[in-house]
């Protein structure tokens, strides 16, 4: 919308570069072009503002396929006014000279024209297409058919309009039909999921069986090695017993031999000691046989004295001393004779 300001009974209009302004004064075209700025009087001016930028028109409508299924088509048409003078002559783009607001709704008229034309070609294309094909290839089919139909529509050039692009966003069936169409795919996906689950379980069972077999094989190998260990321990025990018995036998033989040698040595020593004692006794007897009786008596007395207890003091009475001296005197006399 153009900007209009008031100054002393005059009006000043300033438009955007994307708006084409046509100014008629008393039936004569005085200003014509985009992005204009000029003064005018509202009582004698007739203004038209035609947008020349690209406009997006979103549309949605229902259609029916060849198998009598309702679908919803969502599309967007991009258009522009290529001839503002023709558009202003065919459609009411006039604006209020005081406010700059359109007196009617020209863009709604264009939208109705484009929507009905696009819907007509869409219905014609989908009416010959089954639902399955429409859902698979319908977007490209409808886009091409609508593009060709709008390009061949005579009212658009005569109105100064040009279609820039056509985009079909989606073609969707009714909710129930869509759920029904999804069911086989979902069932197939579920079957694939179940098959994957079963395969995963089978693989898990196979792995568990392999693990169990490995554990059993390990236990068997462990038992076999334990058996070998028991046998080896028995062999080692028997060998140890045999070696111990042989060692005991060797030790007993050595001990017996040592005992025999010791006994022989002791017997030999006893014989030698006995012989020495016998020789000493014989010599002692020979000596005593050659010695006089008095000497023997003296020796006997000496031996007897050695056997007597210790005497600390001895008291002799006169009678004992007199008899002893008499005996000693008689003995001396006999010896002198």
C-alpha positions as CSV (number, residue, x, y, z in Angstrom):
1,X,0.0,0.0,0.0
2,X,1.3,3.5,-0.9
3,X,2.1,6.1,1.7
4,X,-0.2,9.2,1.4
5,X,0.3,12.4,3.4
6,X,-1.8,15.6,3.5
7,X,-0.4,19.1,3.1
8,X,-2.7,22.2,2.7
9,X,-5.4,20.4,0.7
10,X,-2.8,18.5,-1.4
11,X,-1.9,14.9,-1.2
12,X,1.5,13.3,-1.6
13,X,1.9,9.7,-2.7
14,X,5.0,7.6,-2.3
15,X,4.9,4.1,-3.5
16,X,7.3,1.1,-3.2
17,X,9.4,-0.2,-6.1
18,X,7.3,-3.4,-6.3
19,X,4.0,-1.4,-6.8
20,X,3.1,0.0,-10.2
21,X,1.1,3.3,-9.8
22,X,-1.3,4.7,-12.5
23,X,-2.5,8.3,-11.9
24,X,-5.3,9.7,-14.0
25,X,-6.2,13.4,-13.7
26,X,-9.5,14.3,-15.3
27,X,-9.3,11.2,-17.4
28,X,-5.7,11.8,-18.6
29,X,-2.9,9.4,-17.5
30,X,-0.3,11.7,-15.8
31,X,1.8,9.2,-13.8
32,X,2.5,5.6,-14.7
33,X,5.3,3.4,-13.3
34,X,6.6,1.6,-10.2
35,X,8.1,3.5,-7.2
36,X,6.6,6.9,-8.0
37,X,6.3,9.9,-5.8
38,X,4.2,12.9,-6.6
39,X,1.7,15.5,-5.4
40,X,-2.0,15.5,-6.5
41,X,-5.4,16.7,-5.5
42,X,-7.8,14.0,-4.3
43,X,-10.9,15.4,-5.9
44,X,-9.4,15.3,-9.4
45,X,-7.2,12.2,-9.1
46,X,-7.9,8.5,-10.0
47,X,-5.2,6.2,-8.6
48,X,-4.5,2.5,-9.3
49,X,-1.8,0.4,-7.5
50,X,-0.9,-2.8,-9.1
51,X,1.7,-5.1,-7.3
52,X,4.4,-6.3,-9.7
53,X,6.3,-8.6,-7.3
54,X,6.1,-12.4,-7.2
55,X,3.2,-13.6,-5.1
56,X,2.7,-17.0,-3.5
57,X,-0.8,-18.5,-3.6
58,X,-1.3,-21.6,-1.4
59,X,-4.3,-23.7,-2.3
60,X,-5.9,-26.9,-1.1
61,X,-8.8,-28.8,-2.7
62,X,-10.4,-32.2,-2.9
63,X,-10.3,-34.5,-5.9
64,X,-11.5,-38.0,-6.8
65,X,-9.4,-40.8,-8.4
66,X,-10.5,-43.2,-11.0
67,X,-11.4,-45.8,-8.3
68,X,-13.6,-43.2,-6.6
69,X,-11.3,-42.4,-3.7
70,X,-11.2,-38.9,-2.3
71,X,-7.8,-37.2,-2.0
72,X,-6.7,-33.8,-0.8
73,X,-4.3,-31.9,-3.0
74,X,-2.0,-29.2,-1.5
75,X,-0.2,-26.9,-4.0
76,X,1.4,-23.5,-4.3
77,X,1.3,-21.3,-7.4
78,X,3.8,-18.4,-7.8
79,X,2.5,-15.6,-10.1
80,X,3.1,-12.0,-10.9
81,X,1.5,-9.2,-12.9
82,X,3.5,-8.8,-16.1
83,X,1.4,-6.1,-17.7
84,X,0.1,-3.6,-15.0
85,X,-1.8,-1.6,-17.6
86,X,-3.8,-4.6,-18.8
87,X,-4.3,-5.8,-15.2
88,X,-5.6,-2.4,-14.1
89,X,-7.9,-2.3,-17.1
90,X,-9.3,-5.8,-16.5
91,X,-9.4,-5.8,-12.6
92,X,-10.2,-3.1,-10.1
93,X,-6.8,-2.0,-8.6
94,X,-8.1,1.5,-7.8
95,X,-7.2,2.9,-4.4
96,X,-8.8,5.6,-2.2
97,X,-6.9,8.9,-3.0
98,X,-7.1,9.9,0.7
99,X,-6.1,6.6,2.4
100,X,-4.4,4.5,-0.3
101,X,-6.5,1.5,0.4
102,X,-7.9,-0.7,-2.4
103,X,-11.5,-0.1,-3.0
104,X,-12.1,-3.7,-3.9
105,X,-10.2,-7.0,-3.5
106,X,-8.3,-7.6,-6.8
107,X,-5.9,-10.2,-5.3
108,X,-8.8,-12.3,-4.2
109,X,-10.1,-12.3,-7.8
110,X,-6.7,-13.4,-9.0
111,X,-6.6,-16.1,-6.4
112,X,-10.0,-17.4,-7.3
113,X,-9.0,-17.5,-11.0
114,X,-5.8,-19.3,-10.4
115,X,-7.3,-21.7,-7.9
116,X,-10.2,-22.7,-10.0
117,X,-8.1,-23.2,-13.1
118,X,-5.5,-25.3,-11.2
119,X,-8.3,-27.3,-9.5
120,X,-9.9,-28.0,-12.9
121,X,-6.7,-29.4,-14.4
122,X,-6.0,-31.4,-11.2
123,X,-9.5,-33.0,-11.2
124,X,-9.1,-33.9,-14.8
125,X,-5.7,-35.5,-14.2
126,X,-6.7,-37.5,-11.1
127,X,-10.0,-38.6,-12.5
128,X,-8.1,-40.9,-14.9
129,X,-5.6,-42.1,-12.2
130,X,-6.1,-44.8,-9.6
131,X,-5.4,-44.1,-6.0
132,X,-2.2,-46.1,-5.8
133,X,-0.7,-44.5,-8.8
134,X,-1.9,-41.1,-7.6
135,X,-0.1,-41.5,-4.3
136,X,3.1,-42.7,-6.0
137,X,3.3,-40.5,-9.1
138,X,0.5,-38.1,-8.6
139,X,2.6,-35.2,-7.4
140,X,4.7,-35.0,-10.6
141,X,1.6,-35.7,-12.7
142,X,-0.5,-33.0,-11.2
143,X,2.3,-30.5,-11.2
144,X,3.0,-31.0,-14.9
145,X,-0.7,-30.9,-15.8
146,X,-1.4,-27.8,-13.8
147,X,1.7,-26.0,-15.2
148,X,0.6,-26.9,-18.8
149,X,-3.0,-25.9,-18.1
150,X,-2.2,-22.5,-16.6
151,X,0.3,-21.8,-19.4
152,X,-2.5,-22.5,-21.9
153,X,-5.2,-20.6,-20.0
154,X,-6.2,-17.6,-22.2
155,X,-7.6,-15.5,-19.4
156,X,-4.2,-15.1,-17.7
157,X,-2.4,-13.2,-20.5
158,X,-5.5,-11.2,-21.2
159,X,-5.6,-10.2,-17.5
160,X,-1.9,-9.3,-17.6
161,X,-0.9,-12.3,-15.3
162,X,2.0,-14.7,-15.6
163,X,2.5,-18.0,-13.7
164,X,6.1,-18.3,-12.5
165,X,6.0,-21.8,-10.9
166,X,3.7,-24.5,-9.7
167,X,4.6,-26.7,-6.7
168,X,2.5,-29.6,-5.5
169,X,3.2,-30.2,-1.9
170,X,1.2,-33.4,-1.2
171,X,-1.6,-35.7,-2.3
172,X,-3.2,-37.4,0.7
173,X,-6.2,-39.8,0.8
174,X,-8.8,-39.8,3.6
175,X,-7.6,-40.8,7.1
176,X,-9.3,-44.2,7.0
177,X,-8.1,-45.1,3.6
178,X,-4.6,-43.9,4.5
179,X,-4.6,-46.2,7.6
180,X,-5.9,-49.1,5.4
181,X,-3.1,-48.5,2.9
182,X,-0.5,-48.3,5.7
183,X,-1.7,-51.7,7.1
184,X,0.0,-54.0,4.6
185,X,3.2,-52.1,4.9
186,X,3.0,-52.1,8.6
187,X,2.3,-55.8,8.6
188,X,5.2,-56.4,6.4
189,X,7.4,-54.3,8.6
190,X,6.1,-56.2,11.6
191,X,6.8,-59.5,9.9
192,X,10.3,-58.3,9.1
193,X,10.7,-57.2,12.7
194,X,9.4,-60.6,14.0
195,X,11.6,-62.5,11.6
196,X,14.6,-60.4,12.8
197,X,13.6,-61.1,16.4
198,X,13.3,-64.8,15.7
199,X,16.6,-64.8,13.9
200,X,18.2,-62.9,16.8
201,X,16.7,-65.4,19.3
202,X,17.9,-68.3,17.1
203,X,21.4,-66.8,17.0
204,X,21.3,-66.3,20.8
205,X,20.2,-69.9,21.3
206,X,22.9,-71.1,19.0
207,X,25.5,-69.0,20.8
208,X,24.2,-70.3,24.2
209,X,24.5,-73.9,22.8
210,X,28.0,-73.2,21.6
211,X,28.9,-71.7,25.0
212,X,27.4,-74.7,26.8
213,X,29.3,-77.1,24.5
214,X,32.5,-75.2,25.1
215,X,31.9,-75.3,28.9
216,X,31.1,-79.0,28.7
217,X,34.3,-79.6,26.6
218,X,36.2,-77.6,29.1
219,X,34.8,-79.6,32.0
220,X,35.7,-82.9,30.2
221,X,39.2,-81.6,29.5
222,X,39.5,-80.6,33.1
223,X,38.3,-84.0,34.3
224,X,40.8,-85.7,32.0
225,X,43.6,-83.6,33.3
226,X,42.5,-84.2,36.9
227,X,42.6,-88.0,36.1
228,X,46.1,-87.6,34.6
229,X,47.0,-85.6,37.7
230,X,45.7,-88.3,40.0
231,X,47.6,-91.0,38.0
232,X,50.7,-88.9,38.1
233,X,50.3,-88.3,41.8
234,X,49.9,-92.1,42.4
235,X,53.0,-92.8,40.3
236,X,54.9,-90.2,42.2
237,X,53.7,-91.6,45.5
238,X,54.7,-95.1,44.5
239,X,58.0,-93.9,43.3
240,X,58.5,-91.9,46.5
241,X,57.6,-95.0,48.5
242,X,59.9,-97.2,46.5
243,X,62.7,-94.7,46.8
244,X,62.0,-94.3,50.5
245,X,62.0,-98.1,51.0
246,X,65.3,-98.4,49.1
247,X,66.7,-95.6,51.1
248,X,65.5,-97.3,54.3
249,X,67.0,-100.6,53.2
250,X,70.3,-98.9,52.4
251,X,70.2,-97.1,55.7
252,X,69.3,-100.3,57.6
253,X,72.1,-102.2,55.9
254,X,74.5,-99.4,56.7
255,X,73.3,-99.3,60.3
256,X,73.6,-103.1,60.6
257,X,77.0,-103.1,59.1
258,X,78.0,-100.2,61.4
259,X,76.5,-102.1,64.4
260,X,78.4,-105.3,63.5
261,X,81.6,-103.4,63.1
262,X,81.1,-101.6,66.4
263,X,80.2,-104.9,68.1
264,X,83.3,-106.5,66.6
265,X,85.4,-103.5,67.7
266,X,83.9,-103.6,71.2
267,X,84.5,-107.4,71.4
268,X,88.1,-106.9,70.3
269,X,88.5,-104.2,72.8
270,X,87.0,-106.3,75.5
271,X,89.3,-109.2,74.6
272,X,92.3,-106.9,74.7
273,X,91.2,-105.3,77.9
274,X,90.6,-108.8,79.5
275,X,93.9,-110.0,78.3
276,X,95.6,-106.9,79.7
277,X,93.7,-107.3,83.0
278,X,94.7,-111.0,83.0
279,X,98.3,-110.2,82.3
280,X,98.2,-107.4,85.0
281,X,96.6,-109.9,87.5
282,X,99.1,-112.6,86.7
283,X,101.9,-110.1,87.1
284,X,100.4,-108.9,90.4
285,X,100.1,-112.5,91.6
286,X,103.6,-113.2,90.6
287,X,104.9,-110.2,92.5
288,X,102.9,-111.1,95.6
289,X,104.2,-114.7,95.4
290,X,107.7,-113.6,95.4
291,X,107.3,-111.0,98.3
292,X,107.6,-112.1,102.0
293,X,104.6,-112.5,104.1
294,X,105.4,-109.4,106.3
295,X,105.4,-107.2,103.3
296,X,102.1,-108.7,102.2
297,X,100.8,-108.0,105.7
298,X,102.0,-104.4,105.4
299,X,100.4,-104.0,102.0
300,X,97.2,-105.5,103.3
301,X,97.3,-103.1,106.2
302,X,97.8,-100.2,103.8
303,X,94.9,-101.3,101.7
304,X,92.8,-101.7,104.8
305,X,93.9,-98.2,106.0
306,X,92.8,-96.8,102.7
307,X,89.4,-98.2,103.2
308,X,89.0,-96.9,106.7
309,X,87.3,-93.6,107.4
310,X,89.3,-90.4,108.1
311,X,90.7,-90.1,111.6
312,X,91.2,-86.5,112.8
313,X,92.8,-87.4,116.2
314,X,94.0,-90.6,117.9
315,X,94.3,-91.1,121.7
316,X,96.6,-93.8,123.0
317,X,96.3,-95.0,126.6
318,X,99.4,-96.1,128.5
319,X,98.4,-99.7,128.4
320,X,98.0,-99.8,124.7
321,X,101.3,-97.9,124.1
322,X,103.1,-100.3,126.5
323,X,101.9,-103.4,124.7
324,X,102.6,-101.9,121.3
325,X,106.2,-101.0,122.3
326,X,106.7,-104.5,123.8
327,X,105.6,-106.0,120.5
328,X,107.8,-103.7,118.5
329,X,110.8,-104.6,120.8
330,X,110.2,-108.3,120.4
331,X,110.0,-107.9,116.7
332,X,113.3,-106.0,116.6
333,X,115.1,-108.6,118.6
334,X,114.0,-111.4,116.4
335,X,115.1,-109.4,113.4
336,X,118.6,-108.9,114.8
337,X,119.0,-112.5,115.6
